[in-house]
Amino acid sequence: MKIEVLDDVADPRLEDYREVKEAWRVRERGVFLVEGRMAVKALLGADRFTVRSVLLTEAALPEIPPLWSAAEARGQSSLSGSRAFVLPPTAMSLVSGVRFHQGCIAAATVPGDIPIEGLLGSGVQRRLVLEDLTDPDNGGSCV
């Protein structure tokens, strides 16, 4: 895991985290973002998603390297080439436009489509498919 401390909000390495309130811009980049420490921890433990980078504050930094090391020890290839960027909290909010990130946001590559047969044959009794969901409250309402 490569940790890089950044001080310039205009740094091009932060491009995945810009203008995240414009869902089409994020989709155009081929990434999805995960906000909050618990969600980022879950992402780092899932081998299905390729993590591009993690954006952290100093306060959140101690929690991530152990998870990263554990994933690498399991042979998890989804973190290969990933980097962690550390920014001050105010700079992090400026870059992303997100205020409730808990000091931790991750960018991962959007995975390819899953064949419907893989979903139907999984033994799961109920499925909920929400395409182009932009407001998480709508997902909560459906559940």
Helices and strands as residue ranges (DSSP letters): E 2-5, G 12-17, H 23-28, E 31-35, H 37-44, E 51-56, G 61-63, H 64-73, G 77-79, E 83-86, H 89-96, E 104-109, H 116-120, H 136-142
